[in-house]
Amino acid sequence: MTVSNAPPVNGSDRPNKPATRLLLSLLRRSRGALALALVACVANGVSSVLLVATLNRALSAPAAADLPLALRFAACALVALIARIVSGVLFAGLSQDTMGRMREHVSARVAAAELRDVERVGAAPVQSILTDDATNVSMLFFALPNIVMHGSIVAGCLAYLAWLSWPVCVLALSAIVVGSLGYRFGDIRAIASLEAAGSAQDRLFDYLGSLFAGAKELKLHRERARQFVDGQLGAAINEVRDHRRRAFVAYAIGVGWIIFLFYVFLGAATFLPSIGVHADAQAAAGYVIVFLFMLVPLDGLLNNLPTVNAARVSLERIERVLAEFEEPHHAAALPVPSSGAQVAAFDTLTLRGITHAYFHERDERMFRIGPIDLTFKPGELVFIVGGNGSGKTTLAKVLTGLYEPEGGVIEVDGLPVTRDTRPAYRERFSTVFNDFHLFDTLLGIVDPDDTNESARAAADERANALIAKLALDHKVSVENGTFSTRALSTGQRKRLALVVAYLEDRPFYLFDEWAADQDPSFKAVFYEQLLPELRGRGKTVVVITHDDRYFSLADRVLKLDNGAIVNETRGAPRAVAGSGTVRVPSVQVDVIQTKVDAS
Ligand SMILES: Nc1ncnc2c1ncn2[C@@H]1O[C@H](COP(=O)(O)OP(=O)(O)OP(=O)(O)O)[C@@H](O)[C@H]1O
């Protein structure tokens, strides 16, 4: 995360800890199941203690080992079995619910976030929390039954011990308290290591992304591949491994320390004259059995605490990543228009004194566009031209409402676009950006859940007609709103993106270097047929382009240099049947230095 294009969000504007609130609300909603699962855990613990007490009674007084005692033993075993299954099933459900809800929440938050936050944070930390951290939090529900169950067995054993001999119980408690202090020391180190592992994991996900995105570059250069796999990626893998190992070593030492103290206690109980076997051999044998029985649940209890701590660390990481995304404005929660709903047209769309800046942290430089003043009308074709890095795409993102302008205002028919109205404002645009994404289905145009067969068939028909028009029908078709394939060339996929934009049928079209990947003949179709056709349908069409041989077709050509409009060329009026006059460029535009880095 080296660049940012917005001031940090004021933390006080954000509600506290959304992931923790989500977890708590999930727990509240499932409180019946949770209570039952906890009761089942305690029942399991209690029945296990009764089991050992019954055994103890039967072994210490063989004469009393009659049928009632055997029945009691069988009943305890049955209760323990049922309780264990019930708690296991309920906690498994809660765990998977938590993971699913956590993932839904994070995904929804990212989908609703401002584009600038999405670009700034990047995919790696989000992928990391969606996978590893969400799993860690859900593991809480596997640890919880073990902790409650083993905890209740330990507590039951201590109570039984107290009943047998309270000095022995005090001794056992002292061992636990002293042991816990040592354990806590290791726990603090372990938590620090788990946090460090989390940060290292973000880097790991980043490199894992490069493993796929850079597959060609790695294949073509073995030394680069070696340095990447053994160096950067390998180092990130090792870093995560080392931090995790350190955490688990700290826990292993902590558990070992407590168990060791219990052996000390066992030695004391056995050999100290005042409380040990010398005092009362039969009683001592009783609490030695209880103690030995307690060791396994105590071990189980301690071994599950790291899972709780890992869940806590992960929950905090989820909170931190979520906090990077500004809380969606309440307007984002308004109902979205249904598939195919008509979007409000406009008469004038005006940018007044618009500015926007990126801050590059690494070299403390700013890139600014603006102040920009522009007006767009329906039925006009505007080209935006300029060298690489001159700010064309940034202007397009501000114009389409993807970036909130830092200065100035956008007005639609004289009404300013505000934070509340920006989501609706964005719905006026159909775009194909240079780094467009093509979904495999016609989302937003055909609802995959819509059962209306005829509406779906009509949408398929329209899509297939457009695909034929763009000369792609030998390669791809649409059935049930789904493309038959996306394994196409970049230029072909851009044509499919154009099909999607056509189907959206919105008042404002924006194409960012769409024609750059098209062959010369299709370039001509795009500039000479498709664009005039859109304009003829009353659409406002803005095209970012380097194709200077087609500049003469635009009504206006705006030249951008270093974030500012340095030249605007207007066309001369020309007659168009039935629609008054439009302009034909009459002035020779500047010679555009295409593909020259202006930054
Ligand atoms: N997401 C971003 N974060 C920070 N800075 C950015 C970001 N995107 C672009 N920039 C900066 O803004 C400047 C303008 O970029 P922009 O993509 O708007 O240029 P462009 O005119 O569309 O270039 P090209 O013709 O190469 O597509 C660049 O020089 C770059 O330094």
Ligand as a Chemical Component Dictionary entry (heavy atoms), coordinates in Angstrom:
data_LIG
# 
_chem_comp.id                   LIG 
_chem_comp.type                 NON-POLYMER 
_chem_comp.pdbx_formal_charge   0 
_chem_comp.three_letter_code    LIG 
# 
loop_
_chem_comp_atom.comp_id 
_chem_comp_atom.atom_id 
_chem_comp_atom.alt_atom_id 
_chem_comp_atom.type_symbol 
_chem_comp_atom.charge 
_chem_comp_atom.model_Cartn_x 
_chem_comp_atom.model_Cartn_y 
_chem_comp_atom.model_Cartn_z 
_chem_comp_atom.pdbx_ordinal 
LIG N1  N1  N 0 -4.607 4.157 -8.357  1  
LIG C1  C1  C 0 -3.672 5.124 -8.403  2  
LIG N2  N2  N 0 -3.049 5.495 -7.302  3  
LIG C2  C2  C 0 -2.133 6.475 -7.310  4  
LIG N3  N3  N 0 -1.756 7.128 -8.400  5  
LIG C3  C3  C 0 -2.328 6.812 -9.559  6  
LIG C4  C4  C 0 -3.317 5.785 -9.621  7  
LIG N4  N4  N 0 -3.725 5.696 -10.907 8  
LIG C5  C5  C 0 -3.014 6.608 -11.603 9  
LIG N5  N5  N 0 -2.175 7.278 -10.790 10 
LIG C6  C6  C 0 -1.283 8.388 -11.157 11 
LIG O1  O1  O 0 -2.054 9.315 -11.883 12 
LIG C7  C7  C 0 -1.414 9.677 -13.088 13 
LIG C8  C8  C 0 -2.461 9.687 -14.204 14 
LIG O2  O2  O 0 -2.868 8.372 -14.440 15 
LIG P1  P1  P 0 -4.029 8.044 -15.466 16 
LIG O3  O3  O 0 -4.245 6.575 -15.439 17 
LIG O4  O4  O 0 -5.193 8.907 -15.179 18 
LIG O5  O5  O 0 -3.350 8.491 -16.852 19 
LIG P2  P2  P 0 -3.817 8.232 -18.335 20 
LIG O6  O6  O 0 -3.769 9.560 -19.009 21 
LIG O7  O7  O 0 -5.111 7.491 -18.378 22 
LIG O8  O8  O 0 -2.624 7.326 -18.875 23 
LIG P3  P3  P 0 -2.605 6.155 -19.990 24 
LIG O9  O9  O 0 -2.718 6.799 -21.342 25 
LIG O10 O10 O 0 -1.262 5.540 -19.790 26 
LIG O11 O11 O 0 -3.727 5.215 -19.673 27 
LIG C9  C9  C 0 -0.305 8.678 -13.330 28 
LIG O12 O12 O 0 0.880  9.368 -13.658 29 
LIG C10 C10 C 0 -0.126 7.957 -12.034 30 
LIG O13 O13 O 0 1.056  8.414 -11.429 31 
# 
loop_
_chem_comp_bond.comp_id 
_chem_comp_bond.atom_id_1 
_chem_comp_bond.atom_id_2 
_chem_comp_bond.value_order 
_chem_comp_bond.pdbx_ordinal 
LIG N1  C1  SING 1  
LIG C1  N2  SING 2  
LIG C1  C4  DOUB 3  
LIG N2  C2  DOUB 4  
LIG C2  N3  SING 5  
LIG N3  C3  DOUB 6  
LIG C3  C4  SING 7  
LIG C3  N5  SING 8  
LIG C4  N4  SING 9  
LIG N4  C5  DOUB 10 
LIG C5  N5  SING 11 
LIG N5  C6  SING 12 
LIG C6  O1  SING 13 
LIG C6  C10 SING 14 
LIG O1  C7  SING 15 
LIG C7  C8  SING 16 
LIG C7  C9  SING 17 
LIG C8  O2  SING 18 
LIG O2  P1  SING 19 
LIG P1  O3  DOUB 20 
LIG P1  O4  SING 21 
LIG P1  O5  SING 22 
LIG O5  P2  SING 23 
LIG P2  O6  DOUB 24 
LIG P2  O7  SING 25 
LIG P2  O8  SING 26 
LIG O8  P3  SING 27 
LIG P3  O9  DOUB 28 
LIG P3  O10 SING 29 
LIG P3  O11 SING 30 
LIG C9  O12 SING 31 
LIG C9  C10 SING 32 
LIG C10 O13 SING 33 
# 
